[in-house]
Amino acid sequence: MTSPDPLPRGLPDDPFRPTSLRRRLVIAGLALGTTLTIGLAMLTPHAAAVRAALALKFAEPPPCAPGQLRGCVGGMMDIVVLPASAPAASAASAAAPGPTSPASGGG
């Protein structure tokens, strides 16, 4: 008797071939480039906003020019104040007789 073949004659050889080093480096480079591109695209608007906020935070207002009263260091500041509300009527004044009541003699 002859030993059986490990693969029957009708099946093709194993089609798997390991990926070459050059192809693996290309794939790794593309993955790294994609990651950096997406990361920078996401962080660039935020970084610009942070730079603008820091520039405003550390910027000093200009000193007052001669005759300038507002919008400078040493100038005046506008303050908005609500008008005073009318005093509330107390219980004693609400119960007091008015000029047209019978107790005051009018009517």
DRENPA-3360 file (N, C-alpha, C; in nm, 2 decimals, always signed):
BEGIN
1 = MTSPDPLP = +0.08/-0.12/+0.00/+0.00/+0.00/+0.00/+0.09/+0.12/+0.00 ~ +0.03/+0.22/-0.07/+0.11/+0.35/-0.07/+0.05/+0.44/+0.03 ~ +0.13/+0.54/+0.08/+0.08/+0.63/+0.18/-0.01/+0.73/+0.10 ~ -0.12/+0.77/+0.17/-0.21/+0.87/+0.11/-0.14/+1.01/+0.10 ~ -0.18/+1.08/+0.00/-0.13/+1.22/-0.02/-0.19/+1.31/+0.09 ~ -0.11/+1.40/+0.15/-0.17/+1.49/+0.25/-0.27/+1.58/+0.19 ~ -0.26/+1.62/+0.06/-0.36/+1.70/+0.00/-0.41/+1.63/-0.12 ~ -0.54/+1.62/-0.14/-0.59/+1.56/-0.26/-0.55/+1.64/-0.38;
9 = RGLPDDPF = -0.54/+1.57/-0.49/-0.49/+1.64/-0.61/-0.58/+1.75/-0.66 ~ -0.71/+1.75/-0.63/-0.80/+1.85/-0.68/-0.79/+1.99/-0.61 ~ -0.74/+1.99/-0.49/-0.73/+2.12/-0.41/-0.60/+2.20/-0.45 ~ -0.61/+2.33/-0.46/-0.49/+2.41/-0.48/-0.41/+2.42/-0.36 ~ -0.28/+2.46/-0.38/-0.19/+2.48/-0.27/-0.25/+2.59/-0.18 ~ -0.19/+2.60/-0.06/-0.23/+2.71/+0.03/-0.20/+2.84/-0.03 ~ -0.30/+2.93/-0.05/-0.28/+3.06/-0.12/-0.22/+3.17/-0.03 ~ -0.21/+3.14/+0.10/-0.15/+3.24/+0.19/-0.01/+3.26/+0.17;
17 = RPTSLRRR = +0.03/+3.39/+0.16/+0.17/+3.43/+0.15/+0.19/+3.54/+0.25 ~ +0.29/+3.53/+0.34/+0.31/+3.64/+0.44/+0.34/+3.77/+0.37 ~ +0.29/+3.88/+0.44/+0.31/+4.01/+0.38/+0.46/+4.05/+0.39 ~ +0.51/+4.11/+0.29/+0.65/+4.14/+0.28/+0.68/+4.26/+0.38 ~ +0.80/+4.27/+0.41/+0.84/+4.38/+0.51/+0.81/+4.52/+0.44 ~ +0.84/+4.53/+0.32/+0.81/+4.66/+0.25/+0.66/+4.69/+0.25 ~ +0.58/+4.60/+0.23/+0.43/+4.62/+0.23/+0.39/+4.66/+0.37 ~ +0.44/+4.59/+0.48/+0.41/+4.62/+0.61/+0.45/+4.76/+0.65;
25 = LVIAGLAL = +0.57/+4.81/+0.61/+0.61/+4.94/+0.63/+0.52/+5.04/+0.56 ~ +0.47/+5.01/+0.44/+0.38/+5.10/+0.37/+0.25/+5.11/+0.45 ~ +0.20/+5.00/+0.49/+0.07/+5.00/+0.57/+0.09/+5.08/+0.70 ~ +0.20/+5.06/+0.77/+0.22/+5.13/+0.90/+0.24/+5.28/+0.87 ~ +0.30/+5.32/+0.76/+0.32/+5.46/+0.73/+0.18/+5.53/+0.70 ~ +0.10/+5.46/+0.62/-0.03/+5.51/+0.59/-0.12/+5.52/+0.71 ~ -0.11/+5.42/+0.80/-0.19/+5.43/+0.93/-0.14/+5.55/+1.01 ~ -0.01/+5.57/+1.02/+0.04/+5.68/+1.10/+0.00/+5.81/+1.04;
33 = GTTLTIGL = +0.02/+5.82/+0.91/-0.02/+5.95/+0.84/-0.17/+5.98/+0.86 ~ -0.25/+5.88/+0.85/-0.40/+5.90/+0.86/-0.43/+5.95/+1.01 ~ -0.36/+5.89/+1.10/-0.39/+5.93/+1.24/-0.34/+6.07/+1.27 ~ -0.23/+6.11/+1.22/-0.18/+6.24/+1.24/-0.27/+6.35/+1.17 ~ -0.31/+6.32/+1.05/-0.40/+6.41/+0.97/-0.53/+6.43/+1.04 ~ -0.59/+6.32/+1.09/-0.72/+6.34/+1.16/-0.70/+6.41/+1.29 ~ -0.60/+6.37/+1.36/-0.57/+6.44/+1.49/-0.55/+6.59/+1.47 ~ -0.47/+6.63/+1.38/-0.44/+6.77/+1.35/-0.57/+6.84/+1.31;
41 = AMLTPHAA = -0.65/+6.78/+1.22/-0.77/+6.84/+1.18/-0.87/+6.86/+1.29 ~ -0.87/+6.78/+1.39/-0.96/+6.79/+1.50/-0.91/+6.89/+1.60 ~ -0.78/+6.90/+1.62/-0.72/+6.99/+1.72/-0.69/+7.13/+1.68 ~ -0.67/+7.16/+1.55/-0.64/+7.29/+1.50/-0.74/+7.40/+1.53 ~ -0.87/+7.38/+1.51/-0.96/+7.49/+1.55/-0.95/+7.51/+1.70 ~ -0.94/+7.41/+1.79/-0.93/+7.43/+1.93/-0.81/+7.51/+1.97 ~ -0.69/+7.47/+1.90/-0.57/+7.54/+1.94/-0.58/+7.69/+1.90 ~ -0.64/+7.72/+1.79/-0.66/+7.86/+1.75/-0.74/+7.94/+1.85;
49 = AVRAALAL = -0.85/+7.87/+1.90/-0.93/+7.94/+2.00/-0.86/+7.96/+2.13 ~ -0.77/+7.86/+2.17/-0.70/+7.88/+2.29/-0.59/+7.99/+2.28 ~ -0.53/+8.00/+2.16/-0.43/+8.11/+2.14/-0.50/+8.24/+2.15 ~ -0.62/+8.25/+2.09/-0.69/+8.38/+2.09/-0.73/+8.42/+2.23 ~ -0.78/+8.32/+2.31/-0.82/+8.35/+2.45/-0.70/+8.39/+2.53 ~ -0.59/+8.32/+2.51/-0.47/+8.36/+2.59/-0.42/+8.50/+2.55 ~ -0.43/+8.54/+2.42/-0.39/+8.67/+2.38/-0.48/+8.78/+2.44 ~ -0.61/+8.75/+2.45/-0.70/+8.84/+2.52/-0.68/+8.85/+2.67;
57 = KFAEPPPC = -0.65/+8.74/+2.73/-0.63/+8.73/+2.87/-0.51/+8.82/+2.92 ~ -0.40/+8.81/+2.84/-0.28/+8.88/+2.89/-0.26/+9.02/+2.82 ~ -0.35/+9.06/+2.74/-0.34/+9.19/+2.67/-0.39/+9.29/+2.77 ~ -0.32/+9.40/+2.79/-0.36/+9.51/+2.88/-0.43/+9.61/+2.80 ~ -0.54/+9.67/+2.86/-0.61/+9.78/+2.79/-0.51/+9.90/+2.77 ~ -0.54/+9.98/+2.67/-0.45/+10.10/+2.65/-0.47/+10.21/+2.76 ~ -0.37/+10.28/+2.79/-0.39/+10.40/+2.88/-0.47/+10.51/+2.82 ~ -0.53/+10.59/+2.90/-0.62/+10.69/+2.85/-0.54/+10.80/+2.77;
65 = APGQLRGC = -0.59/+10.84/+2.66/-0.54/+10.95/+2.58/-0.59/+11.08/+2.65 ~ -0.53/+11.19/+2.62/-0.58/+11.32/+2.67/-0.72/+11.34/+2.63 ~ -0.81/+11.36/+2.73/-0.95/+11.39/+2.70/-1.04/+11.26/+2.69 ~ -0.98/+11.15/+2.69/-1.05/+11.02/+2.68/-1.10/+10.98/+2.82 ~ -1.23/+10.95/+2.83/-1.28/+10.92/+2.97/-1.33/+10.77/+2.98 ~ -1.35/+10.70/+2.87/-1.40/+10.57/+2.87/-1.32/+10.47/+2.79 ~ -1.32/+10.34/+2.83/-1.25/+10.24/+2.75/-1.10/+10.24/+2.76 ~ -1.05/+10.29/+2.87/-0.90/+10.29/+2.89/-0.87/+10.28/+3.04;
73 = VGGMMDIV = -0.74/+10.25/+3.07/-0.70/+10.24/+3.21/-0.70/+10.38/+3.27 ~ -0.77/+10.39/+3.38/-0.79/+10.52/+3.45/-0.91/+10.60/+3.41 ~ -0.99/+10.54/+3.32/-1.11/+10.61/+3.28/-1.23/+10.58/+3.36 ~ -1.34/+10.64/+3.32/-1.47/+10.61/+3.40/-1.54/+10.49/+3.34 ~ -1.62/+10.43/+3.42/-1.70/+10.31/+3.38/-1.84/+10.34/+3.40 ~ -1.92/+10.30/+3.30/-2.07/+10.32/+3.31/-2.13/+10.21/+3.39 ~ -2.22/+10.25/+3.48/-2.29/+10.16/+3.57/-2.44/+10.17/+3.54 ~ -2.50/+10.06/+3.52/-2.65/+10.06/+3.50/-2.71/+10.02/+3.63;
81 = VLPASAPA = -2.80/+10.11/+3.68/-2.87/+10.09/+3.81/-3.02/+10.09/+3.78 ~ -3.09/+9.99/+3.84/-3.23/+9.98/+3.83/-3.30/+10.09/+3.91 ~ -3.41/+10.15/+3.87/-3.48/+10.25/+3.95/-3.53/+10.18/+4.08 ~ -3.54/+10.27/+4.18/-3.59/+10.22/+4.31/-3.74/+10.18/+4.29 ~ -3.78/+10.07/+4.35/-3.92/+10.04/+4.34/-4.00/+10.12/+4.44 ~ -4.13/+10.13/+4.42/-4.22/+10.20/+4.51/-4.23/+10.13/+4.64 ~ -4.24/+10.20/+4.75/-4.25/+10.12/+4.87/-4.39/+10.05/+4.88 ~ -4.38/+9.93/+4.94/-4.50/+9.85/+4.95/-4.59/+9.91/+5.05;
89 = ASAASAAA = -4.73/+9.90/+5.03/-4.82/+9.95/+5.13/-4.83/+9.86/+5.25 ~ -4.82/+9.91/+5.36/-4.82/+9.83/+5.48/-4.96/+9.80/+5.52 ~ -4.98/+9.70/+5.61/-5.12/+9.66/+5.65/-5.19/+9.77/+5.73 ~ -5.11/+9.85/+5.81/-5.17/+9.96/+5.88/-5.22/+10.07/+5.79 ~ -5.15/+10.11/+5.69/-5.19/+10.21/+5.60/-5.31/+10.17/+5.51 ~ -5.31/+10.04/+5.48/-5.43/+9.99/+5.40/-5.56/+9.99/+5.48 ~ -5.55/+9.97/+5.61/-5.67/+9.97/+5.70/-5.71/+10.11/+5.74 ~ -5.62/+10.21/+5.72/-5.66/+10.34/+5.77/-5.77/+10.40/+5.68;
97 = PGPTSPAS = -5.86/+10.47/+5.74/-5.97/+10.53/+5.67/-5.93/+10.63/+5.57 ~ -5.99/+10.63/+5.45/-5.95/+10.73/+5.35/-6.04/+10.86/+5.36 ~ -6.02/+10.96/+5.28/-6.10/+11.08/+5.29/-6.24/+11.06/+5.25 ~ -6.28/+10.96/+5.18/-6.42/+10.94/+5.15/-6.49/+10.84/+5.24 ~ -6.43/+10.80/+5.34/-6.49/+10.70/+5.43/-6.59/+10.77/+5.53 ~ -6.69/+10.70/+5.58/-6.78/+10.76/+5.67/-6.71/+10.81/+5.80 ~ -6.60/+10.75/+5.84/-6.54/+10.79/+5.97/-6.47/+10.93/+5.95 ~ -6.43/+10.97/+5.83/-6.37/+11.10/+5.82/-6.47/+11.21/+5.80;
105 = GGG = -6.59/+11.18/+5.79/-6.70/+11.28/+5.79/-6.73/+11.32/+5.65 ~ -6.67/+11.26/+5.55/-6.71/+11.30/+5.41/-6.81/+11.20/+5.36 ~ -6.90/+11.24/+5.29/-6.99/+11.15/+5.22/-7.12/+11.14/+5.26;
% end
